[in-house]
Every structure is written in structure tokens, then in C-alpha cells.
């Protein structure tokens, strides 16, 4: 139920927390959990087994029986069975703020104690209601009970397939709290904006290994079909989730991942699921923002791939991100916000952290306060910052790493406060940059030289065939360079965070052995967007949805109908809207809109007007491209979902958000190894170098241990024979070349050859390998 921390909230370590646990046992007469509860005191180090033992003693239950602890997030809704080694307190710290205070049980967020059978399965108290509903459904299917009017769980069964009947059926089911409806093998979900009692672990069990359509439509049914199809056919599966902003895509993804891991773990939370649980708040903080349509809108697409052994056991997982909306970092529309993490940080830090990262209030930053910022949920944001830090800890971020991340975030905010003005006197056409205190703080946070920072923010270096030119920025060019630096820093930080999450999701056995794996991928990506003002972001998002629609058309209509014809089935082809023409308009070489945009982005004197003129000139006869009145700086595209008007303003600028080489050089010269890692190279290469560095250091330790052992053996042998009658082992074996020695020499030469000349940041690997130079002249030793 509620959680109360004993002692100071600021005190870390072994702080005590009070967990409220309700027993829900098979002997209970009521369908709801009995009201008698117990309060168990636990710390972060307390495991589920420890808490269960304390609850058994407090409730005076039969200790010979087996029990499980269940986390209930919403009453009758989301339930998670905890593993014996899980930490219940860690789960509690991820709950929302209202769940930390005293609240009634019907609001959710508490723990249940349930009995477990001998075979490990859980005794569910109210499976009777589920079995009654299933029996009634079967009677309807056999014709023994009348079918409810206008209630078809599969839209393909509608007597007359029209848009009106389809929407009427969806509405009728929604009013009965049936939010899922099939359309063949496609699941249509209508967001109820509340939790429904249909996501308990018993539903995972109920839908397990069932034919699609046999039971009431459910998101677990799709997960189950994908899981068992993967096992039977030994073919990787993929589930695509698409919809408008606020339609519940991210929540559906969470339910799918929960079910896919639970099928493998027989109802228990796996290590993969626990890591994804911790990764969720981290990705949400850095990748979600408040928009005009959704208070927690994902501004990036993600692909989660769950890997399985051929036996069906979860092996690991991988997260990939797509289309991070970087432009939101520097500008937002009215009634919208920047990414959550900035507000968490500014309102959640204590005074010591505020001074360390030199933080101000949100209204003091240009990147956050462009439309008279008003924050009315300050207390919730403070709690969300604590929740974020706890989630980062679960994923494996060390305290020092968290400080480095917060320092980068502070620097990005200060970049937005850098201002320019034209010089009032003199022949110099350059710009004055300030304020001085902002530049001082920025150089301290990024650990770069202030004078070089000022130079790269006001001038650009151009290399010609004969000379190197230093040219001053115009005012608009300087602002673009500043914003590009901020966006690139944030994008690099987000990539690095995703990489660390993947490191946490990596199965350690994959480093030791190679086994064949199967996988199920879940793609959660923006749906089609059409706002009052649509810009470059909506253009990219809608193009991605055009590609998804093309994939859908190919598999649902074209390929399916071709298969019917090849098998000689009598079939009348269904006409459908083919969107290939729209895709070609946007991306076909050489006149696609993307390629024309790239051309104009490279012309120094191009403008938004010249770009729009080129669009209209090339595609005035294209039926998917519609012009607008001459004076209106916009164009219209006929997408599969309808017409969308795009404002041409900032298309070129948003397409050129890369950092100039001189800014990259500045950050690569930072005294902070973390900044150098972010900017210096591909984050994957940084991770691989970390693995390589660990391997090299391990080899060095191994070599040193062997050398010491050999010396001890020499001394022991010297005591048994005269010094003149015995040669030095190293001299005897100086020219030896055993297979193991040859392997070490070849490895050393290969590593040196691979890394020579690369722009490594931080510790030079060649310097590290100096300690292994003796591998080229190995000394014989026995381990």
C-alpha cells in the first residue's frame, strides 16, 4: 500500500521503509484481498524472501506453505510477481509520488502475499470469473446463447464492412470496457486512460499457447502467438505498434515485454524484465516531453528485441532508438515543454548539487522559458528526480557517472543562454558574445578553454587548397552553430545512455560462449502526426509511417492475394490505396524532397523560399504534392492518412544540426574524459575500447603473476643447486616460440596495428599496451 521512510529522506544507506502487505490466499471467501494487512520494515538490501518471511511471521501464517510477493501498481490492473532475489524497496522507489503517502488500498500501489502450489504455479483466487466468462463465450459461439448486437471481437466478421459500422462496433465494445478488437491478426486498441483489471499474471497463464481469436482479444494474445510461433517455426518475430500521440503505444509496449518475459520465466520477473523496468524511467526522462496533446509524449521511437534460447528461455535484450526530436531541445511550441529531465534536475537537486552543477531555476534558461513558463507540478517533478536517480542506479549508473551526466545537462542549458550582438564600432564585422559569466560557467562545466570557446562560437575555420581562412559568423549562423552544438551534445548523451542500458541488458554468458538465439522484436514508433503547425519533425515522422503503411499493404494485401492466386483459390482481388507514389515523392533519387533539401542545405545563399520554389518546380505535376497560395510559406502532401500542410520555415536549419569541425575539436580537447568520450567517436567504439582495455589489463595482470611465480621458482631452484651449474630460464628460452607465445605476440601486434593513428580520447591505448611490451620477448613460466 503506502510507503513511509523512517528517518531523514535525504539520508542514504540503510534507511528503513515500511511496506504494507495484504494477504490474498486461496482460503479467502471474498474475491478482493482481505483487508487485514501487515506492515513489514525493510531496507534496500532486503530481498523478497526476507520480506515474505517477516510477513508470514506477522500474519501468523503456515510457514510450511510456499508464498510469493506480488507488486500491485493499479487495483485489479497491473500486477508483477517478484523474484526471490528482487528488492521490494527498489520497486517502491519507482512508484509515483502519490503512492509514497498514505492512501486507500483501492488506489493501488501495494504488495500482495499469495500462495504457491507445489509445482510452482500461483493459486489465483478469482479465476472463477474468468472461467465463467469463457464458458459463456463458448455458448455464444455454439449458438446456445444469442450474440450481443453490434459486438464483434473481430472486425472481419462484421456483416457489412463500412467505416460507420466499424466505428460503431469499436465504440460499443469500448463502452463495455472491451478496449481490444481484432482485425484478422491485427489488434486494434482504444486507450481507456485508466488501468483495467485485465493485466494480472493469471491472464498471461490464461492466454498461454492459445489460438489467436479463441479467447477475448488481448495484447497478451499477440505476445503469446509470437512467442510460440518463434519456438515452433524457429523464425524471428516482430510486433509493430503504431498510433497517434497519447494512444497508449508505450504502455502497450510495456505489457508486451512483460508478457514475453513472463512466458519464458513462468510468471516471475526475469533479470531482463527488471533491467527494462529500471531503464523505462531513464529513457522516459531523457526522451519524453509534455506536448499540447500528451503530458508524457515519447519524442523518439524505440525497438526492443528480446532474445531467447531455442528452449524459450530469455537470453538477453537490445534497445535501439530512432528519430530523437532534437529540435525540441532548442525550441518548443506554446503549451509545450522541453525534455522532462531538465525540470527533474532543476527542481529536484539539493543545495549542494545545485552549487556543484551551477544550476538556476527553470525560468532562467532560454531553452526552457520561451513562452512564459509556469510550473504547477513542482512537487511531482521533485519526486520524479528521486525516481530517476533510483532507476539509473538499477541500470548500473555509478554516482560519479550520474554527476557527469548532470554536468552535461547543465552545460546544454547554459549554451541556450549564450547571446550575440553585432559590434557597434570598428571595421570588424564580427559578433560580440556573452554574457561573460555564462561563458565562464560553460567553460568550467565542459572543462574547455574559455578563449577557444568564444572563438568557435563566433567564427568558423574554412580550409582551402592554399590557405586556412577564419571567417566571422553572421548573427543567424552563430545562433545556428550554438543550437547545433547543444543538440549534438544531447543526442550524443542520449546515445550513450542507450548504450549503457544495452550493456546492462547484455547476457554475460554471451561473452563466454556463442549460442544460436531467436528473437521477438517490438517496435514502438510515433504514429501519424497532423498538428496546427507541422514542421520538419512531422515530415520525418510521417515519412516513417508511410514506410510502415507500405509494409502493411505488402503483407496484408499484395503478398496474401498473390499466395491465394498461386494456390488456385477462387478470389476477387481487393482494391487498396497504394502509397508507393508518396514514398517516391519524398525519397526517390534524384528529385525526392529529401534530396532537394540536402542540395539546398549545401548552398551558402539558399533560403526557405528558394527551397520551397525548388519543391514546387520539380513536383508541380505530382498528384501527391499540392501547392499553396503564392505568399504562404508552406506545401501540402497527400499522405495515406490524409493531407498535411508543412511550414517550410526552419527545414534547412533542422536538416543541418551537425557540429562544425572546430566545435568538435574544442570538445575533443576537453579536460573531461567523459566529454571526450561523448564527442570523440561512436559510442559503440567507446564501449568496445572499454572491453578491450579490460582484456588488456587482465592480460597484464596474468603476465605479472606468471613473472612473479617464475622468480619464486628460480629462487627455490637456486637453493638446491650451485649458481654456476644452472642457466637462467629466460636465457634458455630466449629464442623459444611456443604456440602460446606466438599467440600473444600476434595479438599484441594486431592490436597495435589496429589502433595506431586513431583519434582516441582519454587514455591512449598504445600507452597502456606499453606494459605488455614484454609479450614480444616472453619469459617461460608455469601457472
C-alpha positions in Angstrom: 0.0 0.0 0.0 1.8 3.2 1.1 5.4 3.5 1.9 6.9 5.6 4.7 10.6 6.1 5.0 11.8 6.0 8.6 14.4 8.7 9.2 15.5 11.6 7.0 14.6 11.5 3.4 18.0 12.8 2.4 19.8 10.0 4.3 21.1 7.3 2.0 22.4 3.9 3.1 20.3 1.6 5.2 17.2 3.8 5.6 14.1 1.8 6.7 10.9 1.7 4.7 7.5 0.4 5.8 5.9 -1.9 3.3 2.2 -2.6 3.6 1.3 -6.2 2.6 -2.1 -7.7 2.0 -2.7 -11.5 2.1 -4.7 -12.9 -0.8 -4.9 -16.6 -0.1 -6.9 -19.4 -1.6 -8.9 -19.8 1.7 -10.3 -16.3 1.4 -14.0 -16.2 0.8 -14.1 -12.8 -0.9 -12.8 -12.1 -4.3 -10.9 -9.0 -3.2 -7.9 -9.1 -1.0 -8.8 -9.4 2.7 -8.5 -6.0 4.5 -6.2 -7.3 7.3 -2.7 -6.3 6.3 0.7 -6.3 8.0 3.5 -3.7 7.9 7.0 -5.0 7.3 10.1 -2.9 7.8 12.7 -3.4 5.0 15.8 -1.7 3.5 17.1 -1.6 0.0 19.2 -4.7 0.7 16.1 -6.7 1.8 15.1 -9.4 -0.7 11.7 -10.7 -1.5 12.4 -13.8 0.6 13.2 -11.7 3.6 10.0 -9.7 3.3 7.9 -12.8 2.8 9.3 -14.4 6.0 8.6 -11.3 8.0 5.0 -11.2 6.6 4.4 -14.8 7.4 5.5 -14.2 11.0 3.4 -11.0 11.3 0.3 -12.6 9.9 0.8 -15.9 11.7 0.5 -18.0 8.5 1.5 -21.6 7.9 5.3 -21.4 7.4 5.3 -24.8 5.7 3.5 -23.5 2.7 5.1 -21.6 -0.2 4.3 -18.0 -0.9 5.0 -15.3 -3.5 5.1 -11.5 -3.2 3.1 -9.6 -5.9 3.5 -5.9 -6.6 0.2 -4.2 -7.5 0.5 -1.0 -9.3 -3.2 -0.5 -10.1 -6.0 -2.3 -8.2 -7.2 -5.1 -10.5 -4.8 -3.9 -13.1 -1.0 -4.3 -13.4 0.5 -7.0 -11.1 4.1 -8.2 -11.1 5.3 -11.4 -9.3 8.6 -10.6 -7.7 11.6 -13.0 -7.9 13.0 -14.3 -4.6 16.1 -12.1 -5.0 14.3 -8.9 -6.0 14.3 -5.9 -3.8 10.8 -4.7 -3.0 12.1 -1.4 -1.8 13.7 -0.7 -5.2 10.3 -1.3 -6.8 8.6 1.1 -4.3 11.1 3.9 -5.2 9.9 3.8 -8.8 6.2 4.4 -7.7 4.7 7.9 -8.3 4.7 10.4 -5.5 1.1 9.9 -4.5 1.9 6.2 -3.8 4.6 7.3 -1.3 1.9 8.8 1.0 -0.8 7.2 3.0 -3.6 6.3 0.6 -6.6 3.8 0.4 -6.0 0.4 -1.0 -8.4 0.9 -3.9 -5.9 3.5 -5.3 -3.4 0.7 -5.9 0.3 0.5 -5.3 0.7 -2.1 -2.6 2.0 -5.7 -2.1 0.0 -8.9 -2.1 1.0 -12.2 -0.5 -0.2 -15.2 -2.5 0.1 -18.9 -2.0 2.0 -21.0 -4.5 1.3 -24.6 -5.5 3.9 -27.4 -5.2 4.6 -27.2 -8.9 5.5 -23.5 -8.6 2.2 -22.1 -10.1 0.3 -19.5 -8.2 -3.1 -20.1 -6.8 -5.3 -17.4 -8.2 -8.4 -16.5 -6.1 -10.7 -15.2 -8.8 -10.1 -17.4 -11.8 -13.8 -18.4 -11.4 -14.9 -15.2 -13.0 -12.6 -15.8 -15.9 -13.8 -19.3 -16.4 -17.4 -18.2 -16.3 -16.8 -15.6 -19.0 -15.0 -18.2 -21.1 -17.9 -20.7 -20.7 -20.4 -18.0 -21.7 -18.3 -17.1 -24.7 -18.3 -20.8 -25.9 -22.0 -21.0 -25.5 -22.4 -17.9 -27.8 -20.0 -19.5 -30.4 -22.1 -22.7 -30.4 -25.3 -20.7 -30.9 -26.8 -21.7 -27.5 -26.8 -18.1 -26.3 -27.6 -15.0 -28.5 -24.7 -12.9 -29.7 -24.8 -9.4 -28.3 -25.8 -7.0 -31.1 -23.1 -4.9 -32.7 -20.4 -6.6 -30.7 -17.9 -8.4 -32.9 -14.5 -9.1 -31.4 -13.1 -9.4 -35.0 -13.9 -6.6 -37.4 -13.6 -9.1 -40.2 -16.8 -10.7 -39.0 -18.9 -7.6 -39.5 -21.9 -8.3 -41.7 -21.3 -5.1 -43.7 -17.8 -3.7 -43.6 -18.2 0.1 -43.7 -16.5 2.8 -41.8 -19.7 3.6 -39.8 -20.2 0.0 -38.7 -16.6 -0.4 -37.8 -16.5 2.7 -35.6 -19.9 1.8 -34.1 -18.6 -1.7 -33.2 -15.4 -0.2 -31.6 -17.5 2.3 -29.6 -19.9 -0.4 -28.4 -17.1 -2.6 -27.2 -15.3 0.4 -25.6 -18.4 1.3 -23.5 -18.3 -2.2 -22.2 -14.6 -1.8 -21.2 -13.5 -4.0 -24.1 -10.7 -2.0 -25.4 -9.2 -4.6 -27.7 -10.7 -5.8 -31.0 -9.1 -7.9 -33.7 -9.0 -7.2 -37.4 -7.7 -10.5 -38.5 -4.2 -10.9 -37.0 -4.1 -7.1 -36.2 -5.1 -5.9 -32.8 -6.9 -2.5 -32.5 -6.5 -0.9 -29.1 -8.5 2.1 -27.8 -6.8 3.9 -24.9 -9.2 3.9 -21.8 -6.8 6.3 -20.0 -7.1 4.1 -16.9 -5.9 0.7 -15.9 -8.4 -2.2 -16.4 -8.3 -5.5 -14.4 -7.0 -7.5 -17.4 -3.2 -7.5 -17.0 -2.7 -9.7 -14.0 -0.3 -12.7 -14.3 -3.2 -15.0 -14.4 -4.1 -13.5 -17.8 -0.6 -14.5 -19.1 -1.4 -18.0 -18.0 -4.9 -17.9 -19.5 -3.7 -16.9 -22.9 -0.7 -19.2 -22.9 -0.4 -21.3 -26.1 -3.9 -20.4 -27.2 -5.0 -20.0 -30.8 -5.5 -16.3 -31.8 -9.2 -15.5 -31.7 -10.2 -18.3 -29.4 -10.4 -16.0 -26.3 -11.4 -12.4 -25.9 -8.9 -10.1 -27.8 -6.0 -9.1 -25.7 -2.5 -7.7 -26.1 -1.2 -10.8 -24.3 -2.7 -13.0 -27.1 -0.4 -11.3 -29.6 2.6 -11.8 -27.4 1.7 -15.5 -26.9 1.2 -16.1 -30.6 4.6 -14.5 -31.5 6.3 -16.5 -28.7 5.0 -19.9 -29.7 5.4 -19.2 -33.5 9.0 -18.4 -32.8 9.5 -21.7 -31.0 7.6 -23.9 -33.5 9.0 -22.4 -36.7 12.4 -21.3 -35.4 11.8 -17.9 -37.1 12.3 -14.5 -35.5 9.1 -12.5 -34.9 8.3 -8.8 -34.8 5.4 -6.8 -33.4 4.8 -3.3 -34.7 3.0 -0.7 -32.5 1.8 2.5 -34.1 -0.7 5.1 -33.3 -1.3 8.8 -32.6 0.4 10.6 -29.8 -1.3 9.7 -26.5 -2.9 6.5 -27.9 -1.0 4.3 -25.4 1.8 2.9 -27.5 4.5 2.9 -24.7 2.1 1.3 -22.2 1.3 -1.4 -24.8 5.0 -2.0 -25.3 5.5 -2.5 -21.6 2.6 -5.0 -21.4 4.1 -6.9 -24.4 7.6 -7.1 -22.8 6.1 -8.1 -19.5 4.2 -11.0 -21.2 7.1 -12.0 -23.4 9.5 -12.4 -20.5 6.8 -13.9 -18.2 6.1 -16.7 -20.8 9.8 -17.6 -20.5 10.0 -17.3 -16.7 6.7 -18.9 -15.8 5.2 -15.8 -14.3 8.3 -14.5 -12.5 10.1 -11.2 -13.3 13.3 -12.1 -15.2 16.6 -10.2 -14.9 15.9 -8.7 -18.4 12.5 -7.5 -17.3 13.9 -6.0 -14.1 16.5 -4.1 -16.1 13.9 -2.9 -18.6 11.8 -1.8 -15.6 14.6 0.3 -14.4 15.5 1.5 -17.9 11.9 2.7 -18.5 12.1 5.8 -16.3 15.6 6.7 -17.6 14.5 6.6 -21.3 11.3 8.4 -20.3 13.2 11.2 -18.6 15.6 11.8 -21.4 13.3 11.1 -24.4 9.8 12.2 -23.3 8.3 15.6 -23.0 5.0 17.4 -22.4 3.2 18.3 -25.6 -0.1 20.1 -26.4 -1.7 16.6 -26.8 0.1 14.5 -24.2 1.8 15.2 -20.9 4.2 12.3 -21.3 4.8 12.0 -25.1 7.7 9.9 -26.3 9.7 12.0 -28.7 11.7 9.1 -30.1 11.0 5.7 -31.5 12.4 2.6 -29.9 12.9 -1.0 -30.9 13.2 -3.6 -28.1 14.5 -7.0 -29.2 14.1 -9.8 -26.6 16.5 -12.7 -27.3 15.7 -16.3 -26.5 17.5 -19.6 -26.4 15.9 -22.3 -28.6 14.4 -23.7 -25.5 12.4 -20.5 -25.0 14.4 -19.1 -22.1 15.2 -15.4 -22.2 18.8 -14.8 -23.1 19.0 -11.0 -23.1 17.7 -7.9 -24.9 18.7 -5.0 -27.0 17.2 -1.5 -27.2 17.6 0.8 -30.3 16.3 4.3 -30.7 15.1 6.2 -33.7 14.3 9.8 -34.7 15.0 11.6 -31.4 13.4 15.0 -31.7 16.5 17.1 -31.2 14.9 20.4 -32.3 12.7 20.3 -29.2 15.8 20.9 -27.2 16.2 24.5 -28.5 12.6 25.5 -29.3 9.1 24.4 -28.2 5.6 25.5 -29.3 3.3 27.2 -26.9 2.0 25.0 -24.1 4.8 22.5 -24.6 7.9 21.8 -22.7 11.5 20.6 -23.2 12.5 17.1 -22.2 11.5 16.0 -18.7 15.0 15.5 -17.3 15.8 19.3 -17.3 12.8 20.0 -15.0 13.6 17.0 -12.8 17.1 18.2 -12.4 16.4 21.9 -11.7 13.6 21.2 -9.2 14.9 18.0 -7.6 18.5 18.7 -6.7 19.6 19.7 -3.2 21.6 22.8 -2.5 24.9 21.1 -2.6 24.2 19.6 -6.0 22.8 22.9 -7.2 26.1 24.6 -6.5 28.1 21.8 -7.9 26.4 21.9 -11.2 25.8 25.7 -11.0 22.1 25.3 -11.6 19.5 28.1 -11.7 15.7 28.0 -11.8 13.8 26.8 -15.0 12.6 30.3 -15.9 16.2 31.5 -16.0 17.1 29.4 -19.1 16.2 30.4 -22.6 15.8 26.8 -23.8 13.1 26.2 -21.1 11.4 29.6 -20.9 10.3 30.7 -24.4 6.5 31.1 -23.7 6.2 32.4 -20.1 6.9 29.1 -18.4 4.6 28.2 -15.5 5.3 25.1 -13.4 2.4 23.9 -11.3 3.6 20.3 -10.6 6.8 21.1 -8.8 6.4 18.6 -6.1 5.8 15.8 -8.6 8.9 16.8 -10.5 11.0 16.6 -7.3 9.8 13.1 -6.7 10.4 12.2 -10.3 14.0 13.2 -9.9 14.4 10.8 -7.0 12.7 8.1 -9.1 15.1 8.8 -12.0 18.2 8.5 -9.7 16.9 5.2 -8.4 16.2 3.9 -11.9 19.7 4.9 -13.0 21.1 3.0 -10.1 19.1 -0.1 -11.1 20.5 0.1 -14.6 24.1 0.4 -13.3 25.0 4.1 -13.3 27.6 4.9 -10.7 27.3 8.1 -8.6 30.3 9.6 -10.5 28.6 8.8 -13.8 25.4 10.4 -12.7 27.3 13.6 -11.8 28.9 13.7 -15.2 25.5 13.4 -16.9 24.0 16.2 -14.8 27.0 18.4 -15.6 26.5 17.9 -19.3 22.8 18.7 -18.9 23.7 21.9 -17.1 26.1 22.9 -19.8 23.5 22.4 -22.5 21.1 24.7 -20.7 23.9 27.4 -20.4 24.5 27.1 -24.1 21.0 28.4 -24.7 21.8 31.5 -22.6 24.7 32.5 -24.8 23.8 35.7 -26.6 25.2 37.6 -29.6 25.2 41.2 -30.8 26.8 43.0 -33.7 29.9 45.1 -32.9 28.9 48.8 -32.8 32.2 50.3 -33.9 35.3 49.4 -35.9 35.7 47.7 -39.2 35.5 44.3 -37.6 32.3 42.6 -38.8 32.3 40.0 -36.1 30.0 39.4 -33.2 30.3 40.1 -29.5 29.3 37.0 -27.5 28.2 36.9 -23.8 27.3 37.3 -21.1 30.8 36.7 -19.6 29.5 34.8 -16.5 27.7 32.3 -18.8 30.9 31.7 -20.8 32.9 31.2 -17.6 30.4 28.7 -16.3 30.1 26.9 -19.7 33.9 26.5 -19.9 34.0 25.2 -16.4 31.2 22.6 -17.0 32.7 21.4 -20.3 36.3 21.8 -19.0 37.4 23.6 -22.1 39.5 26.8 -22.5 37.3 29.9 -22.4 39.1 31.8 -25.2 38.8 28.9 -27.6 35.1 28.5 -26.7 34.5 32.2 -27.6 36.3 31.7 -30.9 34.3 28.7 -32.0 31.0 30.3 -31.1 31.7 33.4 -33.2 34.0 32.3 -36.0 34.4 29.3 -38.4 37.5 27.9 -40.0 37.5 27.1 -43.7 40.3 25.2 -45.3 41.1 25.9 -49.0 43.7 24.4 -51.2 46.2 27.1 -50.4 45.3 28.5 -47.0 43.2 28.3 -43.9 40.6 31.1 -43.6 38.9 32.3 -40.3 35.5 33.9 -41.1 33.1 35.5 -38.7 29.6 34.1 -38.3 26.6 36.2 -39.2 24.1 36.5 -36.4 21.8 33.8 -37.7 24.8 31.5 -38.4 26.1 31.9 -34.9 22.8 31.1 -33.3 22.5 28.0 -35.6 26.0 26.9 -34.6 25.2 27.3 -30.9 22.0 25.4 -31.2 23.6 22.7 -33.2 26.3 22.2 -30.6 23.6 21.8 -27.9 21.5 19.4 -30.0 24.6 17.3 -30.9 25.7 17.1 -27.2 22.3 16.0 -26.1 22.0 13.4 -28.9 25.4 12.0 -28.1 24.4 11.8 -24.4 21.2 10.0 -25.3 23.1 7.5 -27.5 25.5 6.9 -24.6 22.7 6.2 -22.2 21.0 3.7 -24.6 24.4 2.0 -24.9 24.8 1.7 -21.2 21.3 0.2 -20.9 22.2 -2.3 -23.6 25.3 -3.1 -21.6 23.1 -3.8 -18.6 20.7 -6.0 -20.7 23.7 -7.9 -22.2 23.7 -11.5 -21.0 27.1 -12.1 -19.5 27.2 -15.7 -20.9 27.3 -14.2 -24.4 30.9 -13.0 -23.6 31.9 -16.6 -22.8 30.1 -18.7 -25.3 28.3 -18.4 -28.6 24.9 -20.0 -28.9 22.2 -19.7 -31.6 19.3 -17.4 -30.4 15.9 -16.5 -31.6 14.3 -13.1 -31.0 11.0 -11.2 -30.8 11.2 -7.5 -31.7 8.7 -4.8 -30.5 8.8 -1.6 -32.5 7.2 1.4 -30.7 7.3 4.4 -33.0 5.4 7.7 -33.5 2.1 7.5 -35.2 0.9 9.8 -38.0 1.0 13.4 -36.9 -1.0 16.4 -38.2 -0.9 19.4 -35.9 -1.9 23.0 -36.4 1.7 23.8 -37.3 3.7 20.9 -38.9 7.5 21.2 -39.4 10.5 19.1 -40.3 9.9 16.7 -37.3 6.4 15.8 -38.5 7.7 15.5 -42.1 10.2 12.8 -40.9 7.7 11.0 -38.6 5.0 10.8 -41.3 7.5 9.5 -43.9 8.4 6.7 -41.4 4.7 6.0 -41.1 4.4 5.9 -44.9 7.0 3.2 -44.9 5.1 1.2 -42.2 1.9 1.6 -44.3 3.7 0.3 -47.4 5.0 -2.7 -45.3 1.4 -3.3 -44.1 0.0 -3.1 -47.7 2.6 -5.5 -49.0 1.9 -8.2 -46.4 -1.8 -7.9 -45.8 -3.0 -7.3 -49.3 -0.5 -7.8 -52.1 1.5 -10.9 -50.9 -1.6 -12.5 -49.3 -3.6 -12.2 -52.6 -0.7 -13.4 -54.7 -0.4 -16.5 -52.4 -4.2 -17.2 -52.9 -3.8 -17.0 -56.7 -0.7 -19.3 -56.7 -2.7 -21.9 -54.7 -5.6 -21.7 -57.2 -8.0 -20.3 -54.6 -11.0 -18.5 -56.2 -10.5 -15.0 -55.1 -11.6 -11.5 -56.1 -8.8 -9.0 -55.6 -9.4 -6.3 -53.1 -8.6 -2.8 -54.2 -6.4 -0.8 -51.8 -4.6 2.5 -51.7 -1.0 2.0 -52.8 1.2 4.7 -51.3 4.4 4.0 -53.3 3.9 7.3 -55.2 4.1 9.3 -51.9 7.2 7.4 -50.8 8.9 8.1 -54.2 7.9 11.8 -53.9 9.8 12.1 -50.6 12.8 9.8 -51.0 13.4 8.7 -54.6 16.6 9.8 -56.2 17.4 12.4 -57.6 14.4 14.6 -57.2 12.8 13.4 -54.0 12.1 16.0 -51.4 14.9 14.7 -49.1 17.5 15.0 -51.8 16.3 18.5 -52.9 16.5 19.5 -49.2 20.1 18.2 -48.9 21.1 20.2 -52.1 19.7 23.4 -50.7 21.3 22.8 -47.3 24.7 22.9 -49.0 24.2 26.1 -50.9 25.5 29.0 -48.8 22.9 31.6 -50.0 19.9 29.3 -50.1 16.8 30.2 -48.1 13.5 28.7 -47.1 11.9 30.5 -50.1 14.4 29.0 -52.6 13.8 25.6 -51.1 10.1 25.9 -51.5 10.4 27.2 -55.0 12.6 24.1 -55.9 10.0 21.8 -54.4 7.2 23.3 -56.5 9.2 23.5 -59.7 10.1 19.8 -59.5 6.8 18.4 -58.4 4.1 20.7 -59.6 2.5 17.9 -61.6 2.8 15.3 -58.9 -0.6 14.3 -57.5 0.8 13.7 -54.0 2.3 17.3 -53.9 -0.1 20.1 -53.5 0.8 23.8 -53.8 -0.4 26.6 -51.5 -1.1 30.3 -52.3 2.0 32.1 -53.6 2.6 34.1 -50.4 2.1 31.2 -48.0 5.5 29.6 -47.0 4.1 26.0 -46.9 3.4 23.0 -49.0 0.9 20.1 -48.7 1.5 16.3 -49.1 -1.3 13.8 -49.7 -0.4 11.1 -47.3 -2.1 7.7 -46.9 -3.9 9.1 -43.8 -4.9 12.4 -45.4 -3.5 15.8 -46.4 -0.9 17.5 -44.2 0.4 21.1 -44.6 4.0 21.6 -43.7 5.5 25.0 -42.9 8.8 25.4 -44.8 10.4 27.6 -42.1 13.5 26.0 -40.5 13.5 23.0 -42.8 17.1 23.8 -43.8 18.3 24.7 -40.4 16.9 21.5 -38.8 18.4 19.4 -41.5 21.9 20.9 -40.7 22.1 20.2 -36.9 25.7 18.8 -37.1 28.6 20.3 -35.2 31.2 22.1 -37.2 34.7 20.5 -37.0 36.2 23.4 -34.9 33.5 22.8 -32.3 34.2 19.1 -32.3 37.9 19.8 -31.9 37.1 22.1 -28.9 35.2 19.4 -27.1 37.7 16.7 -28.0 40.3 18.8 -26.3 38.3 19.0 -23.1 39.9 18.1 -19.8 36.9 15.9 -19.0 37.3 12.4 -20.3 33.5 12.0 -20.3 33.0 14.9 -22.7 35.8 13.4 -24.9 34.1 10.1 -24.9 30.7 11.6 -25.9 32.1 13.6 -28.8 35.3 11.8 -29.8 33.8 8.8 -31.6 31.0 6.4 -32.0 29.7 5.4 -28.5 29.8 1.7 -29.6 33.5 2.1 -30.3 34.0 3.7 -26.9 32.2 0.7 -25.3 34.3 -1.8 -27.3 37.5 0.1 -26.3 36.4 -0.3 -22.6 36.0 -4.1 -23.2 39.4 -4.2 -25.0 41.1 -2.2 -22.2 39.7 -4.6 -19.6 41.0 -7.6 -21.6 44.5 -6.0 -22.0 44.7 -5.1 -18.3 43.7 -8.7 -17.4 46.5 -10.0 -19.7 48.9 -7.7 -18.0 47.9 -8.9 -14.5 48.2 -12.5 -15.8 51.6 -11.9 -17.2 52.8 -10.2 -14.0 51.5 -13.1 -11.9 53.4 -15.5 -14.1 56.6 -13.5 -13.8 56.4 -13.4 -10.0 55.8 -17.2 -9.9 58.8 -17.8 -12.2 61.0 -15.6 -10.0 59.9 -17.6 -6.9 60.6 -20.8 -8.8 64.1 -19.6 -9.7 64.9 -18.7 -6.2 63.7 -22.0 -4.9 65.8 -23.8 -7.6 68.9 -21.7 -6.8 68.8 -23.0 -3.2 69.1 -26.6 -4.5 72.0 -26.2 -7.0 75.1 -24.1 -7.4 74.8 -20.8 -9.3 77.4 -21.8 -11.9 75.7 -25.1 -12.8 72.4 -23.5 -13.7 71.5 -21.2 -16.6 68.8 -18.5 -16.3 65.4 -19.9 -17.6 64.9 -16.7 -19.6 68.2 -17.2 -21.4 67.4 -20.8 -22.1 64.1 -19.9 -23.7 65.0 -16.6 -25.2 64.6 -17.8 -28.7 61.7 -20.2 -28.0 58.5 -19.7 -29.8 55.8 -21.9 -28.3 52.2 -21.7 -29.7 51.0 -19.7 -26.7 53.9 -17.2 -27.0 53.2 -16.8 -30.7 49.6 -16.2 -30.0 50.4 -13.4 -27.5 52.9 -11.8 -29.9 50.4 -11.9 -32.8 47.6 -10.5 -30.6 49.9 -7.6 -29.4 51.0 -6.7 -33.0 47.4 -6.9 -34.3 46.1 -4.6 -31.5 48.9 -2.1 -32.0 48.3 -2.1 -35.8 44.6 -1.6 -35.4 44.7 1.3 -33.0 47.7 3.2 -34.5 46.7 6.6 -35.7 43.1 6.6 -34.4 41.8 9.7 -32.7 41.4 8.1 -29.3 40.2 10.2 -26.4 41.2 9.9 -22.8 43.7 7.2 -22.0 45.9 6.3 -25.0 45.6 2.5 -25.6 49.1 2.4 -27.1 50.4 3.8 -23.8 48.5 1.2 -21.9 50.0 -1.5 -24.1 53.5 -0.4 -23.2 53.1 -2.5 -20.1 52.7 -5.5 -22.3 55.8 -4.9 -24.4 57.4 -7.9 -22.8 55.0 -10.1 -24.6 57.3 -9.7 -27.6 60.0 -11.4 -25.5 58.0 -13.8 -23.4 59.5 -15.4 -20.4 58.6 -19.1 -19.8 56.5 -19.6 -16.8 54.1 -22.2 -15.4 50.7 -21.3 -13.9 
